[in-house]
Amino acid sequence: MELMLAASMLLVSSILLINYYQQLQLLRRMGQPDIQVRAHLVALCAGLRQRLRFYYRFTLATLPYMLLMLWAFHVGKELAHPGAFHWKFILVLAAAYVVLGAIVQVAIIYLTRWYLQRLYGQHLDRFEANLRELDEDEPGRAG
């Protein structure tokens, strides 16, 4: 049980470390504009959209992962308990976690979309609209 918990913490830490590294790469690219400023800004917008997708997916994956770890904790606790293993309790608990998780996950999907759009998405949408407007304003540019 402890090994499983340690492995899961290592997995989450690795994912967050990779995310941190990618975030640093994006920030470094922001400080080094190329000669073609517009192409650089489009690339930065795409990178920021990618970060938003990662945050969204990671947030949605957190609840099922947490419920699975909680259920595994109860299984381990039941295995450590002297006496007979209570299969019925474990199965009812698993069913309750699945039902509760499904209900909460639906709410999290909508709340996360709304929150990310409010926090970051609206600004990226405006920025991308301004970049498209620049394309339309340039007379020598085919678009």
Rosetta blueprint (number, residue, H / E / L):
1 M L
2 E H
3 L H
4 M H
5 L H
6 A H
7 A H
8 S H
9 M H
10 L H
11 L H
12 V H
13 S H
14 S H
15 I H
16 L H
17 L H
18 I H
19 N H
20 Y H
21 Y H
22 Q H
23 Q H
24 L H
25 Q H
26 L H
27 L H
28 R H
29 R H
30 M H
31 G L
32 Q L
33 P L
34 D L
35 I L
36 Q L
37 V H
38 R H
39 A H
40 H H
41 L H
42 V H
43 A H
44 L H
45 C H
46 A H
47 G H
48 L H
49 R H
50 Q H
51 R H
52 L H
53 R H
54 F H
55 Y H
56 Y H
57 R H
58 F H
59 T H
60 L H
61 A H
62 T H
63 L H
64 P H
65 Y H
66 M H
67 L H
68 L H
69 M H
70 L H
71 W H
72 A H
73 F H
74 H H
75 V H
76 G H
77 K H
78 E H
79 L H
80 A H
81 H L
82 P L
83 G L
84 A L
85 F L
86 H L
87 W H
88 K H
89 F H
90 I H
91 L H
92 V H
93 L H
94 A H
95 A H
96 A H
97 Y H
98 V H
99 V H
100 L H
101 G H
102 A H
103 I H
104 V H
105 Q H
106 V H
107 A H
108 I H
109 I H
110 Y H
111 L H
112 T H
113 R H
114 W H
115 Y H
116 L H
117 Q H
118 R H
119 L H
120 Y H
121 G H
122 Q H
123 H H
124 L H
125 D H
126 R H
127 F H
128 E H
129 A H
130 N H
131 L H
132 R H
133 E H
134 L H
135 D H
136 E H
137 D H
138 E L
139 P L
140 G L
141 R L
142 A L
143 G L
